[in-house]
Amino acid sequence: MTYRMLAVRLVVAVLTVSGSAGRVSARPAAQGDVQAGIALYDNGKYAEAEAALRGNADPVARGYLAASLAKQKKHAEAELVAKEVLESRPADEVALAALGNALLGQDKTDEAIERLTAAIQVQPKLAYAYYWRGQAYNNKKKVSSMASDFQMFLRLAPNAPEAKLVQAVLAGLR
């Protein structure tokens, strides 16, 4: 998990606890829904997370909605939601990871590389942009580019759930 994702969760938690003062959402009661949806997502309950987050206009909620949809292989819908979030928040790592997953799930490898590269140019520390672009390069059999992206992913997110798999892939290249 990146520091940015932790910061977003902290902000959501603070807004939920702080009462009505300082709320930024147009739906004040929705902050608890966002936090609950994120918790469901983190616990692998993607359909339940989708239900908790659907209909919420908050960009954080929309990013996690896209991620929940992508995890359920609802790639076309995940792509649409992720692109919507990224229009206003081009460096939203959750939406970006969902977009990478969704595009690769639809065999849109070239678009995935293009969009993830553009995001990295905006914010070079987006770990999951490197992860999904590495996956895309793997699909195109560009081993050197894949290895480079996977190494960057491990530098940025050494404790990510995918880290052991990525380390195994890289070790297999040696």
C-alpha positions as CSV (number, residue, x, y, z in Angstrom):
1,M,0.0,0.0,0.0
2,T,1.4,3.4,-0.9
3,Y,1.7,6.4,1.4
4,R,-0.8,8.2,-0.8
5,M,-3.4,5.4,-0.3
6,L,-2.8,5.5,3.4
7,A,-3.1,9.3,3.4
8,V,-6.5,9.1,1.5
9,R,-7.8,6.6,4.1
10,L,-6.6,8.8,6.9
11,V,-8.4,11.8,5.4
12,V,-11.6,9.7,5.0
13,A,-11.3,8.5,8.6
14,V,-10.7,12.0,9.9
15,L,-13.7,13.4,8.0
16,T,-15.9,10.6,9.2
17,V,-14.9,11.2,12.9
18,S,-14.8,15.0,12.8
19,G,-18.6,15.4,12.4
20,S,-20.1,17.9,10.0
21,A,-17.4,20.6,10.4
22,G,-15.0,20.5,7.5
23,R,-16.8,18.0,5.4
24,V,-15.9,18.2,1.7
25,S,-18.5,15.7,0.3
26,A,-21.8,16.8,-1.1
27,R,-23.2,13.7,0.7
28,P,-22.1,14.1,4.3
29,A,-23.4,10.7,5.4
30,A,-21.6,9.1,2.5
31,Q,-18.1,9.3,4.1
32,G,-18.9,6.3,6.3
33,D,-20.0,4.5,3.2
34,V,-16.7,5.2,1.5
35,Q,-14.7,4.0,4.5
36,A,-16.9,0.9,4.7
37,G,-16.5,0.3,1.0
38,I,-12.8,0.6,1.2
39,A,-12.6,-1.8,4.1
40,L,-14.7,-4.3,2.1
41,Y,-12.4,-3.9,-0.9
42,D,-9.3,-4.4,1.3
43,N,-10.8,-7.6,2.7
44,G,-11.4,-9.0,-0.8
45,K,-15.2,-8.6,-0.6
46,Y,-15.4,-6.9,-4.0
47,A,-19.1,-7.4,-4.7
48,E,-20.0,-6.0,-1.3
49,A,-17.6,-3.1,-1.8
50,E,-19.2,-2.4,-5.2
51,A,-22.6,-2.2,-3.6
52,A,-21.4,0.1,-0.8
53,L,-19.6,2.4,-3.2
54,R,-22.0,2.5,-6.2
55,G,-23.8,5.8,-6.6
56,N,-21.4,7.8,-4.5
57,A,-19.9,10.8,-6.4
58,D,-16.9,11.1,-4.1
59,P,-13.7,10.5,-6.3
60,V,-12.2,8.2,-3.7
61,A,-15.3,6.1,-3.7
62,R,-15.4,6.1,-7.5
63,G,-11.8,4.9,-7.7
64,Y,-12.5,2.1,-5.3
65,L,-15.7,1.3,-7.2
66,A,-13.6,0.9,-10.4
67,A,-11.1,-1.3,-8.5
68,S,-13.9,-3.5,-7.2
69,L,-15.4,-3.8,-10.7
70,A,-12.0,-4.7,-12.1
71,K,-11.4,-7.4,-9.5
72,Q,-14.7,-8.9,-10.4
73,K,-13.7,-8.9,-14.1
74,K,-16.3,-6.3,-15.0
75,H,-13.6,-4.7,-17.1
76,A,-15.7,-2.5,-19.4
77,E,-17.5,-0.8,-16.6
78,A,-14.3,-0.6,-14.5
79,E,-12.6,1.1,-17.5
80,L,-15.4,3.7,-17.8
81,V,-15.4,4.5,-14.0
82,A,-11.6,4.7,-13.8
83,K,-11.4,7.0,-16.8
84,E,-14.0,9.3,-15.2
85,V,-12.0,9.5,-12.0
86,L,-8.7,10.1,-13.9
87,E,-10.2,13.0,-15.8
88,S,-10.2,15.1,-12.6
89,R,-7.5,13.2,-10.7
90,P,-4.9,12.0,-13.2
91,A,-2.6,10.6,-10.5
92,D,-5.3,8.7,-8.5
93,E,-3.4,5.5,-8.0
94,V,-6.4,3.3,-7.1
95,A,-8.3,4.4,-10.3
96,L,-5.1,4.0,-12.3
97,A,-4.5,0.5,-11.1
98,A,-8.2,-0.3,-11.9
99,L,-7.7,1.1,-15.4
100,G,-4.6,-1.0,-16.0
101,N,-6.4,-4.1,-14.8
102,A,-9.5,-3.3,-16.9
103,L,-7.6,-2.5,-20.1
104,L,-5.4,-5.6,-19.9
105,G,-8.5,-7.7,-19.1
106,Q,-10.0,-6.5,-22.4
107,D,-6.7,-7.1,-24.3
108,K,-6.2,-3.3,-24.8
109,T,-2.5,-3.7,-24.1
110,D,-1.3,-0.7,-26.3
111,E,-3.8,1.6,-24.7
112,A,-2.7,0.4,-21.2
113,I,0.9,1.2,-22.0
114,E,0.0,4.6,-23.4
115,R,-2.2,5.6,-20.5
116,L,0.1,4.3,-17.8
117,T,3.1,5.9,-19.3
118,A,1.2,9.3,-19.4
119,A,0.3,8.9,-15.7
120,I,3.9,8.1,-14.8
121,Q,5.0,11.2,-16.6
122,V,2.6,13.2,-14.4
123,Q,3.5,11.4,-11.2
124,P,6.6,9.2,-11.4
125,K,6.0,7.5,-8.0
126,L,2.8,5.6,-8.9
127,A,3.8,2.1,-8.0
128,Y,0.8,0.4,-9.5
129,A,1.3,2.3,-12.8
130,Y,4.6,0.5,-13.1
131,Y,3.1,-2.8,-12.0
132,W,0.3,-2.8,-14.6
133,R,2.6,-1.3,-17.3
134,G,5.0,-4.2,-16.5
135,Q,2.1,-6.6,-17.0
136,A,1.3,-5.0,-20.4
137,Y,4.9,-5.2,-21.5
138,N,4.9,-8.9,-20.5
139,N,1.9,-9.4,-22.8
140,K,3.9,-7.8,-25.6
141,K,6.9,-10.0,-24.8
142,K,9.0,-6.9,-24.0
143,V,10.9,-8.6,-21.2
144,S,13.5,-5.8,-20.6
145,S,10.7,-3.2,-20.2
146,M,8.7,-5.5,-18.0
147,A,11.7,-6.1,-15.8
148,S,12.5,-2.4,-15.5
149,D,8.9,-1.6,-14.5
150,F,8.7,-4.5,-12.0
151,Q,11.9,-3.4,-10.4
152,M,10.5,0.2,-10.0
153,F,7.3,-1.3,-8.6
154,L,9.3,-3.1,-6.0
155,R,11.3,0.0,-5.1
156,L,8.1,2.0,-4.6
157,A,5.9,-0.7,-3.0
158,P,8.2,-3.4,-1.5
159,N,5.4,-4.6,0.9
160,A,2.6,-4.7,-1.7
161,P,0.6,-7.9,-1.9
162,E,2.0,-8.5,-5.4
163,A,5.6,-8.0,-4.4
164,K,6.4,-11.7,-3.9
165,L,5.0,-12.6,-7.3
166,V,6.9,-9.8,-9.0
167,Q,10.1,-10.9,-7.2
168,A,9.6,-14.5,-8.4
169,V,9.1,-13.3,-12.0
170,L,12.3,-11.2,-11.8
171,A,14.2,-14.1,-10.2
172,G,13.1,-16.3,-13.0
173,L,14.7,-14.0,-15.5
174,R,18.2,-14.4,-14.0
